[in-house]
């Protein structure tokens, strides 16, 4: 676990519109990685395993983080998943039928005041309008509740990992979303903490290229540029000794931003 400095700012600026992830929902569910246990445990803190805890996964997508949260629940605990995209929620519901999954957004959460103990955000906080989302999250959190946002990124400190991104003409640093790992001042939250957790998981060239096709920085460019980038990454990976022999371990990091709402 490596420390990363958290920042704060006084005036939030809404980010760009999110791409249409629903168009790649099946591929997203199949090829995006899950969240490692140590990162999720740190995000939850004392909530992990506590009886009767109610967690909210907002921007839940296909349920990658939802699934990890289910594994950290104590007796009587439950998870509510919220996402604005019906296609992404359909994948979540098909994989995690017991979860209460609802259409909604971080700016308009379909839950009553002070109804959850923790709000978790996986790979989505940078798409929120923080001036609207953070007060809304504070509204549904109980006093002392936890807000945690998690980002999975490729570990660009590894040369060949940085290399396949550059081969696709993608900025290796931009995919870390470092400019989004901050909270607006106030709204009842204490100073945020940020930690980085390295991990790796097995994949193949075909699976990794399919995953790359679900990334926002690939989805949002013209088709010809998108196909050229994916072809460049595939050619690079197919020629590298680390990745050309079938299944290989792909190094990644998870950054976790955590803040507590005041009592």
N, C-alpha and C positions, 0 to 999 in steps of 0.2 A: 504494500500500500504506500503510495507516494503522495505527500502533501502538495496541493495546488492552491494558490492564493485566490480567494473569492473577492469580487469587487462589488461595489454598489453605486448607484447613480440616482440623481434627484428627479430627472424627467425622463420617462420612458418614451421610446419611439416605436410605434407598431412596426413589426417586421413585414416582409413580403408575403403575398398570398401563398398558401401551401399548394404544391402541385397536386394533380389528381392521382393520389395513391390508390384510390379505388380501382383504377384501370389495371393495376398490377397486384391486386389483393391476393390472388392465389399464389403468385410467385413470391410475394412478400411473406406470406405465412409459411411457405415451404423453405425459403432460403435465408431469410434474415436470422441472425443468431439470437439465442436466448440470453438472459442476464445471469451472470455468475452469482453464486450464493453469497460470497463475502461482500460484494457490492450492495446487494439487496439487504443483507443483514445490517450493514452500516447505515443505509438509507433509513431503515425503520427504527434503528436504535432500540429503546426499551419496549417498543410496540411489538417487536418480533416475539411470537409465541404467547403473548399476553391474552388471557381469556376475554372473549366478547368484543374484540377489537373490530371496528368497521373501517375498512380502507377503501379509498376512491382512487381508481386508475383513470385519469382524465387524459384524453388523447390516446385511448387504449389501443387503437388500431386493430390488429388481428389477435391481440392478446398475449404478445410475447412477455411483457412485464406482468400482466395479470396472472399468468401461469406461475411465474416465480413467486408472486405474492401469496398465492394459494398455498404454496409449500412452506410459508413462514407463519401461517395462522395458528393461533392457539385454539383451545376448545371454544366453540360458539362464535368464532370469528367469521367474517364474511368480507367479500370484495364486491364493490359495484364498479362496473366499467362503463365509461362514457366516451363516445366518439361521434363526430358529425357525419361520418361517411358510412352509408348503409352497406356498401360492399365490404368494407373492412370489418364492420360489426358482424356481417354474415359469416365471415371466416372465424371470428372469435366465438360466435354462438355454436358453430359446428364443431369446434375443438373443445370448448369449455361450456357445455350445456347447462351446468349448474350455476353459472355466474349470472347475476342480474346485470344485463347489458342494455344500455339506453342510448338513444340518440341525444346529443347535446354537445356543448363545447365548454372550454375553460372560461369563456366570457359569459356563459349562461348555463350553469350547472343545474340539472333537473333534480335537485335534492334540497331539503329544508335547511334552515339555519342550524349551525352547531350540531350537525348530524354525523360527522365522521371524525375519526381519531387521526387519520393520516391521509394526505393527498400525495399520490405518486404520479410522476410524469415521465414516461419513457420515450426518448427520441422525438419529443414534440414541443418542448417549452419554447424553442426558438421560433415556432409558428404562432405563438400567442400574441395578442395585443396586451402587453403587461399592465397598461393603465386600467384596463377593464378586468383582465383575468386575475391579477393578484388580489384585488379587493373581493372578487367573487370567491376565490379559493379561501380567503380569510373568513368569509361569511359562513361557509359550510363546515369549517374546521371548529372543533371544540377547543376551549381554552387549553393551552399546553400541547395542542396538536402539532404534527410535523408535516412540513411540505418538503418533498425531495424530488429533484429532477435528475434524470440519468441520461447520459449520452454514451452510446457505443461508437467507437471510432477505430479505424485501422491504426496500428502502432507504427507510425512513420519514422520512429527511431531505428527501425530495421530496414536496411538498405533495399532489399528486394521488394518489401512492401511499398516503400516510397516509390520504387521504380515502376511498379505496375500502374500506380496512379499517374505518374508522369507520362508513361507510355500511352495512356488514354487522354492525355492533354488536360488532366484535372489537377487542381491545386491541392497538394497533399495536406497543407495546413488548414485550408478552409473547411475540410470535412470534420475537423475537431470542434467546430462551433464555439470557439473560445470567446467570441464576442457576445454570446448569448448566456454565458454562465454567470449571471448576476441577477439580483432582485432590486426592484425599486425600493427606495427608502420608505420606512414607515409601514402602515397597514398592520401594525401590531406584531410584526415579526422581529425576532432578535437577529443579530448579525449572522449571516450565512457562513457555513463552512463548506469547503470544497475538497474532495479527496479523489485520487486516481487509483484505479485498481487494474493491473495488467492481467490478461488471461489469454488463452488460445483455445481453438477448437478445430476438429478435423473438417476438411472440405475438399473439393476438387476444383479443377479449372472450370469445368462446366457450371458447377454450382456457384462459384464465386462470380463468374461473368453474369449469370442469371441474377444474382443478388445486386451486382452493380447496376443492372437495368432498373432496379427499384429505387435507386438513390435520387434525391431531388435534383442534384447537380447533373444528372444524366437525363431524367425525365423532362426537364424544362428547356432543353436545347432542341433545335431543329432535328428532324429525323436523320438526315444525312450526317450531321455532326455526331449525333448519338451513336449511330452504327459505326462510324469511323473510330470513335473513342473505345467502344467495346471490342472492336476488332484489334485495335492496338494493344489493349490490355491482354487479350487472349494470346496474341502472338508473343508478347513478352513472357507471360506465364508459361506458355508451352515450351519456351526455349530455356527456362531457368532450371538448374539442377534441383533447387529446393522444391519445385512445384510441378515438374513435368512427368513425374513417375507415378501418377495416380493420386491417392489421397495424401494430403499433407496437413500439418498444423499451421493455422493462420494466426499470427500474433495480433491482438487487439488491446484496447484499453477501454475502461468504463470510467467516466468522470461523473461524480455524484455531488450535487449541490443540495445542502440540507439546511433548513431553518425551522425554528420553533415559533409557534404563535404564542404570544404572551398570555398568561393566566388572567 
